[in-house]
Amino acid sequence: MPEQHFRKAWVVTVDMGYGHERASHALTDLAYADVIVANNYPGIPESDKKLWKQSRTLYEAFSRFKSFPIVGQLAWDIFDGFQEIKSFYPRRDLSKPSLQLLQLYYLIERKGLGRDLVETLRNKRKLPMICTFFLPAFAAEHFDYPEDIYLVTTDADISRAWVAKDPKRSRIKYFASNGRVVERLKLYGVRPENIFLTGFPLSKDLIGGERAETIMQDMGDRICHLDPNGIFYSKYEETLRSAIGASNCRRTAIRPLTVTFAVGGAGAQRDLGLTIAESLREKIRRGKVVLNLVAGTKKDVATHFKKRLIDLGLGSDLGEGVRIQYYPDRPSYFKKFDQLVRHSDVLWTKPSELSFYTGVGLPIIAAPPIGSQEKFNLVWLTSVGGGTAQLDPRYTDEWLFDWAESGGLARMAWNGFIEAPTHGAYRIEEIITGLPVKLEKLPLIV
């Protein structure tokens, strides 16, 4: 990095799914202007917009089609094979470009995808560029963007498509989401000096500064409701008080358990949320649990939730016990989702980038993974102890409350808080600005 300390950067993302934008949302303090959406920015050429739209539409179509019996899974397996993450062991040279990567470079080198964005940013102001998706980073390097180029990884393991065609000569630098990604990047041929272990950037609104004061406050409240019989609390009371402060460890009146189910950006697995609602119906009616069904920015998903709840006889008699969470635009979604997370006790979702949210002391129940990277996210999530795969959702009313009453959910929340990185946004900011933050060094948990 040049000796000059930069205070701002271009933050570049894509609105394909939610994961890449969720990372950029956490970095808004670093953005020189608004976060730039590479596939939908003002003035984007129609040719670029068309190419981006085709790739986004294809991914979302395959994600939704996967739920179709037999043929859906077969079609997805073929599609997912292009973005497969190869087994890590035995350690070996994995630097050979994949077919998916060569296709990306064809779009950049032959079709000029990303040239306009790179030239636009170069002409406006020469700042470091932080990308949360790989294609804009590759385009910036190919079209000779003059400043540092950084790429934020958004999963617990990554495919070869995340690394340039010639990794040893590439100048792209990486903000790695965990230790596995650090080691994976080395297998792909990235030079070690271009890899920074930061952790996934969670929104600062969830963290509360270097001392994580917001996490401490939320954890203290959440542990009580995840552990209604006090089994976990009584065993680890001194540890809890030492770690998150005595004032955050008061056992208050138990409120209803709040479960948040979030569908992905493609709208897949929407019917799982309805199965959960049907199973929890009696406990919702008795005020034992509140269920948030997060449709995100998908109006059709919100409409589907509302209609099916009525069809199931759940729409009129549950009142505030079931809440459909829909947001008209993506900025509103990311901001309000953070608020929703703070007031949730359990997050139920496919193991996407949301797996990293266990770091704020939130137990994650993982829906079936969609895609190779989500399988690895689930492996990471269970290895740190912050979550686990769902059991049969038809019997949620039984096993979920067994987990709570035994202290199991509280243990997941604690494990996630202790083991998963939380301050990724702060570490990235330190590297970009040169202004130090007082954080412990992350362990290389592979």
C-alpha positions in Angstrom: 0.0 0.0 0.0 1.3 3.5 -0.7 2.6 5.4 2.3 -0.4 7.8 2.1 -3.2 6.7 4.5 -6.5 6.7 2.7 -9.6 7.6 4.7 -12.1 6.4 2.1 -12.4 3.9 -0.7 -14.7 2.9 -3.5 -16.9 0.1 -2.2 -18.2 -2.0 -5.1 -20.8 -4.8 -4.8 -23.4 -6.6 -6.9 -27.1 -7.2 -6.2 -27.0 -10.9 -6.9 -28.5 -12.6 -3.8 -27.9 -10.7 -0.6 -24.4 -11.9 0.5 -22.2 -9.5 -1.4 -24.4 -6.5 -0.6 -24.6 -7.5 3.1 -20.8 -7.3 3.2 -20.7 -3.9 1.5 -23.5 -2.6 3.8 -21.1 -3.2 6.7 -18.5 -1.1 5.0 -20.6 2.0 4.3 -18.4 4.1 6.6 -15.5 3.5 4.3 -17.4 4.4 1.1 -16.3 7.6 -0.5 -19.8 8.0 -2.0 -22.7 5.6 -1.9 -21.8 1.9 -2.3 -21.6 1.2 -6.0 -23.6 -1.7 -7.4 -21.5 -2.9 -10.3 -24.4 -4.4 -12.2 -26.8 -1.6 -11.7 -25.1 1.8 -11.3 -26.1 5.1 -13.0 -24.9 5.2 -16.5 -24.0 1.5 -16.9 -23.9 0.6 -20.6 -26.9 -1.4 -21.8 -24.5 -4.2 -23.0 -23.1 -4.6 -19.5 -26.5 -4.5 -17.9 -27.7 -7.2 -20.2 -24.7 -9.5 -19.4 -25.2 -9.0 -15.7 -28.9 -9.6 -15.9 -28.4 -12.9 -17.7 -26.1 -14.3 -15.1 -28.3 -13.1 -12.2 -31.5 -14.5 -13.7 -29.8 -17.8 -14.4 -28.6 -18.2 -10.8 -32.0 -17.3 -9.2 -33.9 -19.6 -11.6 -31.7 -22.6 -10.7 -31.9 -21.8 -7.0 -35.7 -21.8 -7.1 -35.9 -24.8 -9.5 -33.8 -26.9 -7.1 -36.9 -27.5 -5.0 -38.6 -29.4 -7.8 -38.5 -33.2 -7.2 -35.7 -35.2 -8.9 -35.2 -33.0 -12.0 -34.7 -29.8 -10.0 -31.9 -31.4 -7.9 -30.3 -32.9 -11.1 -30.4 -29.5 -12.9 -28.9 -27.8 -9.8 -26.1 -30.3 -9.5 -25.1 -29.7 -13.1 -25.1 -25.9 -12.6 -23.4 -26.1 -9.2 -20.6 -28.2 -10.7 -19.3 -25.1 -12.4 -18.7 -23.4 -9.1 -17.7 -26.4 -7.1 -15.2 -26.1 -4.3 -12.7 -28.9 -4.4 -11.8 -30.8 -1.3 -9.0 -29.1 0.7 -7.1 -32.3 1.6 -4.6 -33.4 0.5 -3.0 -30.0 0.2 -2.0 -29.5 -3.5 -1.6 -26.9 -6.2 -5.1 -25.7 -7.2 -4.0 -22.7 -9.2 -5.2 -24.0 -12.5 -8.1 -21.8 -13.7 -11.6 -23.3 -13.6 -14.1 -23.3 -16.4 -16.2 -20.8 -14.5 -13.2 -18.4 -14.1 -12.3 -18.6 -17.8 -15.9 -17.8 -18.7 -15.7 -14.7 -16.4 -12.5 -13.6 -18.1 -14.1 -14.0 -21.5 -16.8 -11.5 -20.5 -14.1 -9.1 -19.3 -11.5 -9.5 -22.1 -13.7 -10.1 -25.1 -17.0 -8.3 -24.1 -15.5 -5.5 -22.1 -17.6 -6.2 -19.0 -16.6 -3.8 -16.3 -14.5 -1.4 -18.4 -17.0 1.4 -18.1 -17.1 1.1 -14.3 -13.3 1.0 -13.9 -12.9 4.1 -16.2 -15.7 5.9 -14.4 -14.1 5.4 -11.0 -10.6 6.2 -12.3 -11.8 9.5 -13.7 -13.8 10.5 -10.6 -11.3 9.9 -7.9 -8.3 7.6 -7.5 -9.0 5.7 -4.3 -8.5 2.1 -3.2 -11.3 -0.2 -4.5 -13.0 -2.7 -2.2 -15.0 -5.3 -4.0 -17.4 -7.8 -2.4 -17.7 -9.8 -5.7 -14.8 -11.1 -7.7 -15.7 -10.0 -11.3 -15.4 -6.2 -10.6 -12.0 -6.9 -9.0 -10.8 -8.9 -12.0 -12.0 -6.1 -14.3 -10.3 -3.4 -12.3 -7.0 -5.3 -12.6 -7.4 -6.1 -16.3 -8.3 -2.5 -17.1 -5.3 -1.2 -15.1 -7.1 0.6 -12.2 -4.2 2.5 -10.7 -4.9 2.1 -6.9 -5.0 -0.9 -4.6 -7.8 -3.5 -5.3 -9.2 -5.5 -2.4 -11.7 -8.4 -2.5 -13.8 -9.3 0.5 -14.6 -13.1 0.6 -18.2 -13.8 1.7 -18.2 -17.4 2.6 -16.3 -19.8 4.9 -14.7 -21.4 1.9 -14.4 -20.3 -1.7 -14.2 -21.7 -5.2 -11.3 -21.1 -7.7 -13.5 -18.4 -9.3 -12.5 -16.0 -6.5 -8.9 -15.8 -7.7 -7.4 -14.2 -10.8 -6.4 -16.2 -13.8 -2.7 -15.7 -13.0 -2.7 -15.6 -9.2 1.0 -15.3 -8.7 1.2 -12.1 -10.7 -2.1 -10.7 -9.6 -2.1 -7.6 -7.3 -5.6 -8.2 -5.9 -5.5 -8.3 -2.1 -7.9 -10.3 0.0 -9.9 -9.7 3.1 -10.4 -13.3 4.2 -13.5 -14.3 6.1 -11.8 -17.0 8.1 -8.7 -19.1 8.4 -9.9 -21.7 6.0 -10.1 -19.1 3.3 -6.6 -17.9 4.1 -5.2 -21.4 3.5 -7.5 -21.9 0.4 -6.2 -18.7 -1.2 -2.6 -20.0 -0.8 -3.6 -23.3 -2.6 -5.0 -21.2 -5.4 -1.7 -19.4 -5.8 -2.3 -16.1 -4.1 0.9 -14.6 -2.5 0.7 -14.6 1.3 1.4 -10.9 1.5 -1.8 -10.3 -0.4 -4.0 -12.0 2.2 -5.4 -10.4 5.3 -7.4 -12.4 7.9 -10.1 -10.0 8.9 -13.3 -12.0 9.3 -16.5 -11.4 7.5 -17.6 -7.7 7.9 -20.7 -7.6 10.1 -22.6 -4.4 10.4 -21.2 -2.0 13.0 -24.8 -1.5 14.3 -24.6 -5.1 15.5 -21.2 -4.8 17.2 -21.0 -1.5 19.1 -17.4 -0.5 18.7 -14.1 -2.1 19.5 -15.4 -3.3 22.9 -18.5 -4.8 21.3 -20.9 -3.1 23.7 -23.9 -3.8 21.6 -23.2 -7.5 21.4 -22.7 -7.6 25.2 -26.0 -6.0 25.8 -27.9 -8.2 23.3 -26.2 -11.4 24.5 -27.1 -10.7 28.1 -30.8 -10.4 27.1 -30.8 -13.3 24.7 -29.1 -15.8 26.9 -32.0 -15.5 29.4 -34.6 -16.3 26.8 -32.6 -19.1 25.2 -32.1 -20.7 28.6 -35.5 -20.6 30.4 -34.6 -23.2 33.0 -31.3 -21.5 33.8 -29.3 -24.7 33.1 -26.6 -23.0 31.0 -26.6 -19.8 33.1 -26.1 -21.6 36.4 -23.2 -23.6 35.1 -21.4 -20.6 33.5 -22.6 -17.6 35.5 -19.1 -16.5 36.5 -17.8 -16.9 33.0 -20.7 -15.0 31.6 -20.3 -12.1 34.0 -16.6 -11.9 33.3 -17.0 -11.9 29.5 -20.0 -9.7 28.9 -20.3 -7.8 32.2 -22.4 -8.2 35.3 -24.9 -5.6 34.2 -25.6 -7.6 31.0 -26.2 -10.9 32.9 -29.4 -10.2 34.8 -32.0 -12.8 34.6 -35.2 -10.9 33.7 -38.7 -11.9 33.1 -38.9 -14.4 30.3 -40.6 -13.2 27.2 -41.6 -15.3 24.2 -38.8 -17.0 22.2 -38.3 -15.0 19.0 -37.4 -17.0 16.0 -36.5 -15.3 12.7 -36.7 -17.3 9.5 -35.0 -15.6 6.5 -35.2 -16.8 2.9 -32.3 -16.1 0.6 -32.1 -13.5 -2.1 -33.4 -15.8 -4.8 -36.5 -16.5 -2.7 -35.7 -20.2 -2.4 -37.1 -22.3 0.6 -40.0 -20.1 1.1 -42.3 -23.0 1.9 -40.0 -24.1 4.8 -41.0 -21.0 6.7 -44.7 -22.0 6.3 -43.9 -25.5 7.6 -42.3 -23.9 10.7 -45.3 -21.7 11.2 -47.7 -24.6 11.0 -45.7 -26.6 13.5 -45.4 -23.7 16.0 -49.1 -22.7 15.7 -50.1 -23.8 19.2 -47.1 -22.3 20.9 -47.6 -19.1 19.0 -51.2 -18.9 20.1 -50.2 -19.5 23.7 -47.6 -16.7 23.6 -44.6 -19.0 23.9 -42.9 -18.0 20.6 -42.9 -15.2 18.0 -42.0 -16.1 14.4 -40.6 -13.6 11.9 -40.9 -14.7 8.3 -38.4 -12.5 6.4 -39.3 -12.1 2.7 -36.5 -9.6 2.2 -37.2 -7.4 -0.9 -39.2 -10.2 -2.7 -42.8 -8.9 -2.8 -43.9 -12.2 -4.3 -42.5 -14.1 -1.3 -44.3 -11.8 1.1 -47.5 -12.3 -0.8 -46.9 -16.1 -0.9 -46.4 -16.1 2.9 -49.6 -14.1 3.5 -51.7 -16.2 1.2 -50.5 -19.6 2.4 -50.8 -18.6 6.1 -54.5 -17.8 5.4 -54.9 -21.1 3.5 -53.3 -23.0 6.5 -55.7 -21.2 8.9 -52.8 -19.3 10.5 -53.5 -15.8 9.1 -56.3 -14.6 11.3 -55.8 -16.1 14.8 -52.2 -15.6 15.5 -52.1 -11.8 15.6 -48.6 -10.5 16.3 -47.3 -14.0 16.8 -46.4 -14.3 13.1 -44.8 -11.3 11.4 -44.1 -11.1 7.7 -41.0 -8.9 7.2 -41.0 -7.3 3.7 -38.8 -4.3 2.6 -39.4 -2.2 -0.5 -35.8 -1.7 -1.3 -32.4 -3.3 -0.6 -30.9 -0.5 1.6 -34.0 -0.6 3.8 -33.7 -4.4 4.0 -30.1 -4.4 5.2 -30.6 -1.7 7.8 -33.8 -3.1 9.2 -32.6 -6.6 9.1 -29.8 -5.6 11.5 -32.5 -4.3 13.9 -34.5 -7.4 13.6 -31.4 -9.6 14.4 -30.8 -7.6 17.5 -34.3 -8.5 18.8 -34.2 -12.2 17.7 -33.2 -15.2 19.8 -32.7 -17.7 17.0 -31.9 -17.2 13.3 -33.1 -19.9 10.9 -31.8 -19.7 7.4 -29.9 -21.6 4.7 -26.1 -21.5 5.6 -25.2 -18.5 3.5 -23.1 -15.5 4.7 -25.7 -15.3 7.5 -23.8 -18.1 9.1 -21.3 -15.5 10.3 -24.0 -13.8 12.3 -23.5 -16.4 15.0 -20.6 -14.1 16.0 -23.0 -11.7 17.6 -24.2 -14.5 20.0 -27.0 -15.7 17.8 -27.7 -19.5 17.4 -28.1 -20.5 13.8 -30.5 -23.2 12.7 -29.3 -24.2 9.2 -31.8 -25.0 6.4 -30.5 -27.4 3.7 -27.6 -25.8 1.9 -27.9 -24.6 -1.7 -24.6 -24.7 -3.5 -21.1 -25.9 -2.7 -20.1 -22.9 -0.7 -23.1 -23.3 1.6 -22.1 -26.8 2.4 -18.8 -25.5 3.6 -20.5 -22.7 5.5 -22.4 -25.4 7.4 -19.2 -27.3 8.2 -17.7 -24.1 9.6 -20.8 -23.2 11.6 -20.9 -26.6 13.3 -17.2 -26.6 13.9 -17.3 -23.4 15.9 -20.4 -24.7 17.7 -22.6 -21.7 16.8 -25.3 -23.6 15.0 -26.5 -26.8 13.6 -28.5 -28.3 10.8 -32.3 -28.3 11.2 -34.2 -31.4 12.3 -37.5 -32.2 10.6 -39.3 -28.9 10.5 -42.7 -30.5 10.9 -41.8 -31.2 14.5 -40.2 -27.8 15.3 -42.5 -27.3 18.2 -40.9 -30.3 19.9 -37.2 -30.3 19.2 -36.6 -26.6 19.2 -38.0 -26.3 22.7 -36.1 -29.3 23.9 -33.0 -27.5 22.8 -34.0 -24.4 24.6 -35.1 -26.1 27.9 -31.8 -28.1 28.0 -29.7 -25.0 27.6 -28.6 -26.1 24.1 -29.6 -22.9 22.3 -27.8 -20.8 24.9 -24.7 -22.9 24.4 -24.8 -22.3 20.6 -25.1 -18.6 21.2 -22.2 -18.6 23.5 -20.0 -20.7 21.2 -20.7 -18.4 18.3 -19.9 -15.3 20.4 -16.6 -16.8 21.6 -15.4 -18.5 18.4 -16.6 -16.6 15.4 -15.0 -13.4 14.2 -17.1 -10.2 14.7 -15.0 -7.2 13.9 -14.3 -7.7 10.2 -15.5 -4.3 9.3 -13.2 -2.7 11.9 -10.2 -4.7 10.7 -10.8 -3.8 7.1 -11.2 -0.1 8.1 -7.8 -0.2 9.9 -6.1 -1.6 6.8 -7.6 1.0 4.5 -7.2 4.1 6.7 -4.1 3.2 8.5 -5.8 4.2 11.8 -5.2 1.5 14.4 -8.0 -0.3 16.3 -7.4 -2.2 19.5 -8.5 -5.8 18.6 -7.0 -9.1 19.4 -5.4 -11.1 16.6 -7.7 -13.6 15.0 -6.7 -17.3 15.5 -6.2 -19.3 12.3 -9.2 -21.6 12.8 -9.2 -23.7 9.7 
